[in-house]
Amino acid sequence: PLSQYKVWVKPGSEQSFLYGNHVLKSGLGRITENTAQYQGVVVYSMADVPLGFGVAAKSTQECRKVDPLAIVVFHQADVGEYVRNEDTLT
């Protein structure tokens, strides 16, 4: 709730993000107004559940114009990483 820049992903794209993939324009639900390119963002589900962190690949204005298959958020970390890397964590 204290993060300045947020991105919400559609339910169909949540699983993809949690498996370590970037967020595409087609999976973007909402984005905070005036988000700059390469700004750090918190990624949420449409139900306001935090899923992880990322970096905005496009600004809010660019997101409105890009192709549906363009990457809009680069994946950095997500809540599924613990499960995927559980056996290698110390």
TORGU-493509 format. One record per residue (C-alpha): y, z, x; residue in one letter; residue number from 1. Coordinates in nm, 4 decimals. Example, Ala and Ser with C-alpha at 12.3 -4.5 7.8 and 13.67 -1.06 7.14 Angstrom:
2
[[-0.4500,0.7800,1.2300],'a',1],
[[-0.1060,0.7140,1.3670],'s',2],
***
This chain:
90
[[0.0000,0.0000,0.0000],'p',1],
[[0.2376,0.0471,0.2940],'l',2],
[[0.1727,-0.2936,0.4482],'s',3],
[[0.4667,-0.5307,0.4321],'q',4],
[[0.2704,-0.8565,0.4199],'y',5],
[[-0.0344,-0.8972,0.1998],'k',6],
[[-0.2695,-1.1761,0.1010],'v',7],
[[-0.5021,-1.1691,-0.1996],'w',8],
[[-0.8145,-1.3858,-0.1975],'v',9],
[[-0.9973,-1.5234,-0.4992],'k',10],
[[-1.3353,-1.3676,-0.5870],'p',11],
[[-1.5229,-1.6767,-0.4641],'g',12],
[[-1.3657,-1.6473,-0.1183],'s',13],
[[-1.4168,-1.2740,-0.0686],'e',14],
[[-1.7743,-1.3165,0.0548],'q',15],
[[-1.6722,-1.5913,0.2958],'s',16],
[[-1.3983,-1.3728,0.4461],'f',17],
[[-1.6360,-1.0768,0.4754],'l',18],
[[-1.8763,-1.2954,0.6746],'y',19],
[[-1.6035,-1.3632,0.9310],'g',20],
[[-1.4579,-1.6917,0.8081],'n',21],
[[-1.0899,-1.7800,0.7784],'h',22],
[[-0.9162,-1.7964,0.4382],'v',23],
[[-0.8573,-2.1483,0.3085],'l',24],
[[-0.5782,-2.2529,0.0729],'k',25],
[[-0.8379,-2.3054,-0.2012],'s',26],
[[-0.9379,-1.9380,-0.1731],'g',27],
[[-0.5849,-1.8003,-0.1674],'l',28],
[[-0.4966,-1.5999,-0.4775],'g',29],
[[-0.1499,-1.4704,-0.3883],'r',30],
[[0.0612,-1.4143,-0.0802],'i',31],
[[0.3601,-1.1873,-0.0247],'t',32],
[[0.6895,-1.3740,-0.0539],'e',33],
[[0.8664,-1.4606,0.2756],'n',34],
[[0.5600,-1.4136,0.4950],'t',35],
[[0.6307,-1.5834,0.8277],'a',36],
[[0.3823,-1.7950,1.0214],'q',37],
[[0.1672,-1.5906,1.2651],'y',38],
[[0.2617,-1.2660,1.0885],'q',39],
[[-0.0080,-1.0004,1.0623],'g',40],
[[-0.1355,-0.9550,0.7058],'v',41],
[[-0.3717,-0.7256,0.5179],'v',42],
[[-0.6286,-0.9176,0.3140],'v',43],
[[-0.7050,-0.7834,-0.0344],'y',44],
[[-0.9376,-0.8847,-0.3152],'s',45],
[[-0.7736,-0.9727,-0.6464],'m',46],
[[-0.8694,-0.6197,-0.7594],'a',47],
[[-0.6491,-0.4742,-0.4802],'d',48],
[[-0.9423,-0.3637,-0.2644],'v',49],
[[-0.8539,-0.3994,0.1069],'p',50],
[[-1.1014,-0.6316,0.2792],'l',51],
[[-0.9589,-0.6640,0.6299],'g',52],
[[-0.6856,-0.7971,0.8529],'f',53],
[[-0.5706,-1.1403,0.9524],'g',54],
[[-0.2841,-1.3524,1.0818],'v',55],
[[-0.0958,-1.5926,0.8556],'a',56],
[[-0.1633,-1.9458,0.9788],'a',57],
[[0.1083,-2.0820,0.7486],'k',58],
[[0.4268,-1.9347,0.6066],'s',59],
[[0.4570,-1.8712,0.2328],'t',60],
[[0.6591,-2.1910,0.1873],'q',61],
[[0.4074,-2.4015,0.3842],'e',62],
[[0.1183,-2.2592,0.1788],'c',63],
[[0.2600,-2.4186,-0.1338],'r',64],
[[0.2430,-2.7694,0.0143],'k',65],
[[-0.0731,-2.7790,0.2282],'v',66],
[[-0.4107,-2.9374,0.1603],'d',67],
[[-0.6654,-2.7156,-0.0261],'p',68],
[[-0.8944,-2.7158,0.2796],'l',69],
[[-0.6223,-2.6028,0.5220],'a',70],
[[-0.6581,-2.2599,0.6835],'i',71],
[[-0.3867,-2.0208,0.5631],'v',72],
[[-0.5112,-1.6924,0.7155],'v',73],
[[-0.6951,-1.6511,1.0451],'f',74],
[[-0.9693,-1.3873,1.0265],'h',75],
[[-0.9342,-1.0907,1.2636],'q',76],
[[-1.1332,-0.8016,1.1205],'a',77],
[[-1.3041,-0.7092,0.7952],'d',78],
[[-1.5013,-0.4287,0.6335],'v',79],
[[-1.8271,-0.6231,0.6742],'g',80],
[[-1.8146,-0.6093,1.0557],'e',81],
[[-1.9758,-0.2685,1.0706],'y',82],
[[-2.2785,-0.3950,0.8793],'v',83],
[[-2.3054,-0.7141,1.0888],'r',84],
[[-2.2720,-0.5315,1.4240],'n',85],
[[-2.4372,-0.2028,1.3321],'e',86],
[[-2.7162,-0.2299,1.5888],'d',87],
[[-2.4792,-0.3094,1.8793],'t',88],
[[-2.2256,-0.0318,1.8097],'l',89],
[[-2.2470,0.2782,2.0233],'t',90],
***
